[in-house]
Structures are given as structure tokens and as C-alpha cells.
Amino acid sequence: MIYADTDFFIALVKDDDWLQPRAAEIALENEGNIYTSRATLLELLMISNRFEFDRMKALTYALEIASVPENEDVLFQAADYMEQDGLTAFDAYHVAYADEDPLISSDQSFDGVTADRIAIEEPE
């Protein structure tokens, strides 16, 4: 399975996002193999006004692409990532939730914590 953070879904739902073609490609290539968390969906709601996308459409689309299993132990792991690696609360939650699975994101701050980030952005 592959964990997708909020960047992935923003790229898919924001009309003018430069990462959209690559994110769509990743979604198609990994259909049925992507999961996310409630925190991702909450973060999507929190930023919907700033990025000006339809929040209901975004949630519906995200839930069509990804499953949402839950494990509350990830909160303690997230706290550790915040303390040890200086990640923000959401980023720490995303990497803790992904556990040992690859993580789809454009956020390079994950690179210092996991070797399995699937970059949305094209390599330079």
C-alpha cells in the first residue's frame, strides 16, 4: 500500500496545479493501492478556502481514490517525529500514519525521515 498526504489530493483537485498531471498518473498507476488518514481529509477541508477548490468534490474524490484505515497509536509516533525531526503536526502525522509504506507527497521535509517518498514533482 502507498500512503498519500494532502499535497497529492490538492494536486488532483486544484484546477491550475502544476503537479496535477503527475499526481493523476500516480493515482492511475496505483489504483486500489492508496490509503490516507482522517487528518489528511481534515487538512483538505482546512485549506479549501485558501486554495479555492470545492471541498465536497475534493472529499468525494479523495475517498474514491484512497481508503481510510485508522490506528490511534500513530499520534504517539507523530509526537516523536515532531520532537526528534522537527516536523509540523500534520507532516509528523502523515509520516507516522504511513509507517513503513511509501508516501506520495511533494513535501521534501519527509526525505529526512523516510527513504520511500514518491515525489509528485518531476526530478530535477
C-alpha atoms as a printed R data frame, in Angstrom:
    type eleno elety resid chain resno       x      y       z
1   ATOM     1    CA   MET     A     1   0.000  0.000   0.000
2   ATOM     2    CA   ILE     A     2   1.008  3.626  -0.526
3   ATOM     3    CA   TYR     A     3   0.097  6.491   1.813
4   ATOM     4    CA   ALA     A     4  -0.983  9.798   0.217
5   ATOM     5    CA   ASP     A     5  -0.732 13.096   2.062
6   ATOM     6    CA   THR     A     6  -2.691 16.291   1.427
7   ATOM     7    CA   ASP     A     7  -0.355 17.576  -1.330
8   ATOM     8    CA   PHE     A     8  -1.399 14.662  -3.516
9   ATOM     9    CA   PHE     A     9  -5.112 15.447  -3.249
10  ATOM    10    CA   ILE     A    10  -4.576 19.194  -3.685
11  ATOM    11    CA   ALA     A    11  -2.729 18.486  -6.918
12  ATOM    12    CA   LEU     A    12  -5.653 16.387  -8.122
13  ATOM    13    CA   VAL     A    13  -8.483 18.805  -7.256
14  ATOM    14    CA   LYS     A    14  -6.948 22.244  -7.801
15  ATOM    15    CA   ASP     A    15  -7.634 23.263 -11.410
16  ATOM    16    CA   ASP     A    16  -4.356 25.055 -12.092
17  ATOM    17    CA   ASP     A    17  -1.975 22.907 -10.058
18  ATOM    18    CA   TRP     A    18   1.272 22.238 -11.950
19  ATOM    19    CA   LEU     A    19   1.583 18.869 -10.192
20  ATOM    20    CA   GLN     A    20  -1.802 17.616 -11.433
21  ATOM    21    CA   PRO     A    21  -0.575 15.568 -14.446
22  ATOM    22    CA   ARG     A    22   1.947 13.633 -12.342
23  ATOM    23    CA   ALA     A    23  -0.499 13.177  -9.444
24  ATOM    24    CA   ALA     A    24  -3.128 11.797 -11.855
25  ATOM    25    CA   GLU     A    25  -0.530  9.434 -13.311
26  ATOM    26    CA   ILE     A    26   0.388  8.173  -9.822
27  ATOM    27    CA   ALA     A    27  -3.320  7.739  -8.964
28  ATOM    28    CA   LEU     A    28  -3.916  5.650 -12.086
29  ATOM    29    CA   GLU     A    29  -0.768  3.558 -11.676
30  ATOM    30    CA   ASN     A    30  -1.630  2.754  -8.059
31  ATOM    31    CA   GLU     A    31  -5.410  2.400  -8.250
32  ATOM    32    CA   GLY     A    32  -6.716  0.389  -5.294
33  ATOM    33    CA   ASN     A    33  -3.343  0.586  -3.545
34  ATOM    34    CA   ILE     A    34  -3.543  4.083  -1.994
35  ATOM    35    CA   TYR     A    35  -4.674  4.972   1.509
36  ATOM    36    CA   THR     A    36  -4.807  8.165   3.555
37  ATOM    37    CA   SER     A    37  -5.932  9.321   7.010
38  ATOM    38    CA   ARG     A    38  -8.682 11.382   8.587
39  ATOM    39    CA   ALA     A    39  -6.026 14.019   9.255
40  ATOM    40    CA   THR     A    40  -5.434 14.356   5.508
41  ATOM    41    CA   LEU     A    41  -9.135 14.818   4.883
42  ATOM    42    CA   LEU     A    42  -9.359 17.351   7.714
43  ATOM    43    CA   GLU     A    43  -6.354 19.247   6.356
44  ATOM    44    CA   LEU     A    44  -8.029 19.243   2.927
45  ATOM    45    CA   LEU     A    45 -11.071 20.918   4.482
46  ATOM    46    CA   MET     A    46  -8.906 23.420   6.368
47  ATOM    47    CA   ILE     A    47  -7.144 24.636   3.230
48  ATOM    48    CA   SER     A    48 -10.074 24.502   0.790
49  ATOM    49    CA   ASN     A    49 -10.764 28.248   1.010
50  ATOM    50    CA   ARG     A    50  -7.133 29.239   0.584
51  ATOM    51    CA   PHE     A    51  -6.639 27.045  -2.480
52  ATOM    52    CA   GLU     A    52 -10.171 27.727  -3.779
53  ATOM    53    CA   PHE     A    53 -11.456 24.263  -4.592
54  ATOM    54    CA   ASP     A    54 -14.816 22.601  -3.977
55  ATOM    55    CA   ARG     A    55 -14.411 20.856  -0.605
56  ATOM    56    CA   MET     A    56 -17.286 18.389  -1.113
57  ATOM    57    CA   LYS     A    57 -15.925 17.389  -4.504
58  ATOM    58    CA   ALA     A    58 -12.415 17.078  -3.040
59  ATOM    59    CA   LEU     A    59 -13.564 14.807  -0.193
60  ATOM    60    CA   THR     A    60 -15.626 12.662  -2.526
61  ATOM    61    CA   TYR     A    61 -12.732 12.337  -4.955
62  ATOM    62    CA   ALA     A    62 -10.224 11.561  -2.200
63  ATOM    63    CA   LEU     A    63 -12.454  8.797  -0.834
64  ATOM    64    CA   GLU     A    64 -12.856  7.311  -4.317
65  ATOM    65    CA   ILE     A    65  -9.052  7.130  -4.681
66  ATOM    66    CA   ALA     A    66  -7.976  6.173  -1.169
67  ATOM    67    CA   SER     A    67  -9.118  4.025   1.712
68  ATOM    68    CA   VAL     A    68  -9.012  5.414   5.276
69  ATOM    69    CA   PRO     A    69  -7.942  2.860   7.913
70  ATOM    70    CA   GLU     A    70  -7.388  4.253  11.399
71  ATOM    71    CA   ASN     A    71  -4.909  3.449  14.165
72  ATOM    72    CA   GLU     A    72  -4.712  5.842  17.109
73  ATOM    73    CA   ASP     A    73  -1.150  4.763  18.060
74  ATOM    74    CA   VAL     A    74   0.106  6.929  15.223
75  ATOM    75    CA   LEU     A    75  -0.468 10.014  17.387
76  ATOM    76    CA   PHE     A    76   2.323  8.977  19.728
77  ATOM    77    CA   GLN     A    77   4.626  8.248  16.797
78  ATOM    78    CA   ALA     A    78   3.706 11.645  15.312
79  ATOM    79    CA   ALA     A    79   4.634 13.346  18.579
80  ATOM    80    CA   ASP     A    80   8.007 11.618  18.403
81  ATOM    81    CA   TYR     A    81   8.577 12.818  14.801
82  ATOM    82    CA   MET     A    82   7.730 16.360  15.886
83  ATOM    83    CA   GLU     A    83  10.200 16.152  18.755
84  ATOM    84    CA   GLN     A    84  13.004 14.249  17.013
85  ATOM    85    CA   ASP     A    85  12.746 15.538  13.431
86  ATOM    86    CA   GLY     A    86  11.145 18.960  13.788
87  ATOM    87    CA   LEU     A    87   8.156 18.125  11.570
88  ATOM    88    CA   THR     A    88   4.895 20.065  11.784
89  ATOM    89    CA   ALA     A    89   1.960 18.309  13.435
90  ATOM    90    CA   PHE     A    90   0.323 17.376  10.117
91  ATOM    91    CA   ASP     A    91   3.570 16.254   8.475
92  ATOM    92    CA   ALA     A    92   4.506 14.198  11.533
93  ATOM    93    CA   TYR     A    93   1.063 12.569  11.492
94  ATOM    94    CA   HIS     A    94   1.345 11.753   7.783
95  ATOM    95    CA   VAL     A    95   4.747 10.046   8.096
96  ATOM    96    CA   ALA     A    96   3.708  8.205  11.261
97  ATOM    97    CA   TYR     A    97   0.500  7.025   9.606
98  ATOM    98    CA   ALA     A    98   2.404  5.801   6.550
99  ATOM    99    CA   ASP     A    99   4.625  3.793   8.904
100 ATOM   100    CA   GLU     A   100   6.899  1.699   6.650
101 ATOM   101    CA   ASP     A   101   4.883  2.258   3.457
102 ATOM   102    CA   PRO     A   102   5.891  4.674   0.665
103 ATOM   103    CA   LEU     A   103   4.374  8.163   0.957
104 ATOM   104    CA   ILE     A   104   3.135 10.267  -2.010
105 ATOM   105    CA   SER     A   105   3.935 13.958  -1.485
106 ATOM   106    CA   SER     A   106   5.681 16.980  -2.902
107 ATOM   107    CA   ASP     A   107   6.905 17.842   0.617
108 ATOM   108    CA   GLN     A   108  10.670 17.300   0.718
109 ATOM   109    CA   SER     A   109  10.729 17.526   4.526
110 ATOM   110    CA   PHE     A   110   9.753 13.841   4.504
111 ATOM   111    CA   ASP     A   111  13.020 12.919   2.788
112 ATOM   112    CA   GLY     A   112  14.937 13.240   6.041
113 ATOM   113    CA   VAL     A   113  12.594 10.817   7.804
114 ATOM   114    CA   THR     A   114  11.702  8.257   5.138
115 ATOM   115    CA   ALA     A   115  13.507  6.950   2.084
116 ATOM   116    CA   ASP     A   116  10.236  5.986   0.439
117 ATOM   117    CA   ARG     A   117   8.685  9.289  -0.662
118 ATOM   118    CA   ILE     A   118   7.056  9.106  -4.086
119 ATOM   119    CA   ALA     A   119   7.648 12.626  -5.371
120 ATOM   120    CA   ILE     A   120   4.795 14.311  -7.194
121 ATOM   121    CA   GLU     A   121   7.180 16.870  -8.645
122 ATOM   122    CA   GLU     A   122   9.383 15.799 -11.524
123 ATOM   123    CA   PRO     A   123  13.025 15.125 -10.575
124 ATOM   124    CA   GLU     A   124  15.431 17.900 -11.468
